[in-house]
Amino acid sequence: MNKEVDTSEFKSFFKSVQGNEGDKCRYNTRLDTYRCGCQHNCSYCYARSLLHFRGFWNADQPKAADIRRIARKVNQLSPGTIIRLGGMTDCFQPCEQEQRVTYHTILEMNRRRVGYLIVTKSALIAEPEYLEILDRSLAHIQITVTCLDDKKTLTYEKASPPSQRVLAIQKLQESGFDVSMRLSPVIEEFMDFEMLNSLDIERCVVEFLRINTWIRQWLKEVDFTKYSLRHGGYCHLPLDEKLKILDKIHIPEKTVCEDVTEHYEYWRKHVNPNREDCCNLRIL
C-alpha cells in the first residue's frame, strides 16, 4: 500500500463530501455502516474503483463500523438533520443480516430524531423487522435498479434480484414511505424501458453512468464510444444522449442526479421538480 496516500476518507465511517460532488449534493454527509468493500461488488461502482487500486476493497469481508462510535456521532447531530446512510458501500448488503449495524443505527437516529436517506440495492429494507423500525417522518429511501432481468443483472452486480427490489419499492410505496426507484446508473443497453414504465412506480431518481479506467475494464456490453465528454476524471455521455435516454423513462415524477456541472444546471432548470434538491425528498 502507498503510505503517502491520504486514507482518511476510506477509514472514517462518517464524512462530509467536498468538491464537485459536495457542492451539488444537498445531503453530502454520509454515514457508512460498512466500509472498505461491499458484497454487491457492482462493476459500475465508482467507490469500488476508488478503493480497488489503493488496496482497500474487500468484497468478501467488508468492515462493520462500531455501533458505539456511531451512537456517539449521531448523538452530536442536530434533530432534523438528514444524513445519507451508505456512501462508499451499501448499508443493506448481505452481511447486515448478521452484523445488524444498520438496524441499530436506524434506532439511534430515530431516538435522536435525525433523518436518514437510505440508498440501497437490497430488498432487505422492506422486510418486516425493518418496516417496523423505519420512521415515516425521518426515512427517505432510494432503491437502485439498473436492469430488470434477474439473470443478466448477476453478470455485473451481486445484489438482490431486481424483481425483489421492485417488489420492495412497491411495498414501501403502498405503505406511505418517501421512496423512489434510483436508476443509478441508467445504462441504455441494460434497461427494458417498456417494462420499467409498466411497473406503476411513482417516483425515480436518474443518474447516468460515468466511466474511468477500472469501470471500463469491469463493465461489459456497453458502447463506450458514446462516452465522449470528459469531466472530473470520468468520461460521460453528452447532454443530447442523456436527453434521449431520459425521454424513454415515463415514471410520473423524475429527477436527475448529475456530476457534470453544465448538465446539472440544465436538469435543475428544466427537469427537476425541486431546484434545490436533486434527490427530491419529501420533507414532512
Residue, then its C-alpha position, 0 to 999 in steps of 0.5 A: m500500500n502507498k503510505e503517502v496516500d491520504t486514507s482518511e476518507f476510506k477509514s472514517f465511517f462518517k464524512s462530509v463530501q467536498g468538491n464537485e460532488g459536495d457542492k451539488c449534493r444537498y445531503n453530502t454527509r454520509l454515514d457508512t455502516y460498512r466500509c472498505g468493500c461491499q458484497h454487491n461488488c457492482s462493476y459500475c461502482y465508482a467507490r469500488s474503483l476508488l478503493h480497488f487500486r489503493g488496496f482497500w476493497n474487500a468484497d468478501q469481508p467488508k468492515a462493520a463500523d462500531i455501533r458505539r462510535i456511531a451512537r456517539k456521532v449521531n448523538q452530536l447531530s442536530p434533530g432534523t438533520i438528514i444524513r445519507l446512510g451508505g456512501m462508499t458501500d451499501c448499508f443493506q448488503p448481505c452481511e447486515q443480516e448478521q452484523r445488524v449495524t444498520y438496524h441499530t443505527i436506524l434506532e439511534m437516529n430515530r431516538r435522536r430524531v435525525g433523518y436518514l436517506i437510505v440508498t440501497k440495492s437490497a430488498l432487505i429494507a422492506e422486510p418486516e423487522y425493518l418496516e417496523i423500525l423505519d420512521r415515516s417522518l425521518a426515512h427517505i429511501q432510494i432503491t437502485v435498479t439498473c436492469l430488470d432481468d434477474k439473470k443478466t443483472l448477476t453478470y455485473e452486480k451481486a445484489s438482490p434480484p431486481s424483481q425483489r427490489v421492485l417488489a420492495i419499492q412497491k411495498l414501501q410505496e403502498s405503505g406511505f414511505d418517501v421512496s423512489m426507484r434510483l436508476s443509478p446508473v441508467i445504462e441504455e443497453f441494460m434497461d427494458f424501458e417498456m417494462l420499467n414504465s409498466l411497473d406503476i412506480e411513482r417516483c425515480v431518481v436518474e443518474f447516468l453512468r460515468i466511466n474511468t479506467w477500472i469501470r471500463q475494464w469491469l463493465k461489459e456490453v456497453d458502447f463506450t464510444k458514446y462516452s465522449l465528454r470528459h469531466g472530473g476524471y470520468c468520461h460521460l455521455p453528452l447532454d443530447e444522449k442523456l436527453k434521449i435516454l431520459d425521454k424513454i423513462h415515463i415514471p410520473e415524477k423524475t429527477v436527475c442526479e448529475d456530476v457534470t456541472e453544465h448538465y446539472e444546471y440544465w436538469r435543475k432548470h428544466v427537469n427537476p421538480n425541486r431546484e434545490d434538491c436533486c434527490n427530491l425528498r419529501i420533507l414532512 
